[in-house]
């Protein structure tokens, strides 16, 4: 009489999968941190024809976040550059310093859709005075519910 | 050589990686989705006029191919749209786009400068909608007029 074959325990080697997942996790953690330092949570204006990409290296762009006041009576518009709240004068000073170092610098304005133009114009004037003529507005995809 | 009984054989100790994989997968999906949302923005590029800035002493009078004015109105949901000083018949950005397309089809240079003047009280969304209409009509040389000199004080702004 033959002896029954004993079942071999099946083990899956998870080590390579864990390696790949850890690499992906670290990559996305670093990428997300980089974006968060430049960007604030803003209700951006909608535009249909804007290309969906952020061109240029991070060192070649100067991102200014323009946040609307939570209520009309709550005070002035807030300007945030790399998580620092600045006045328009301070934004202009930083623009001038960065522009002196990098002539190819591009200014990206991420302004809330409800902000009046006078608050955005302050940044445009700072760009003009720093002789930085390459400016771009951040937008989101067109939403039919919006004007 | 004699075979040892099973109870004396050394047993391999393998750590259980399944809970770690579960947690890492959840974190990975979170960061993947978060990164995707953060980068799904578009950019509307433009040029500021050359005659501003430190070298603005030698100002050159540039005749724009199209001059668009966005005028503040009491109705906050919309602004007044004027092209070459005349208000549009239909005060919508779709009509602005149609007008610019008609100008292009009539022979207007798509590289000709398009100047946009905006009232200080006009909302940023309306300016972006005007830029969007210009870009959709194929106008590539879009410039914003800004006041220079007396700056950052709304009461003292000067238009160029």
Interface residues (C-beta under 8 A of the other chain):
Chain A: X11 X14 X15 X17 X18 X21 X22 X24 X25 X28 X29 X31 X32 X35 X36 X39 X44 X45 X46 X47 X48 X49 X50 X51 X52 X53 X54 X55 X66 X88 X89 X92 X108 X110 X111 X112 X113 X114 X115 X116 X117 X118 X120 X121 X122 X124 X125 X126 X127 X128 X129 X130 X131 X132 X133 X134 X135 X136 X137 X138 X139 X140 X141 X142 X146 X147
Chain B: X14 X17 X18 X20 X21 X24 X25 X27 X28 X31 X32 X34 X35 X38 X39 X40 X41 X42 X43 X44 X45 X46 X47 X48 X49 X50 X52 X53 X54 X55 X70 X77 X78 X118 X119 X120 X121 X122 X123 X124 X125 X126 X127 X128 X129 X131 X132 X135 X136 X144 X146 X147 X148 X151 X152 X154 X157
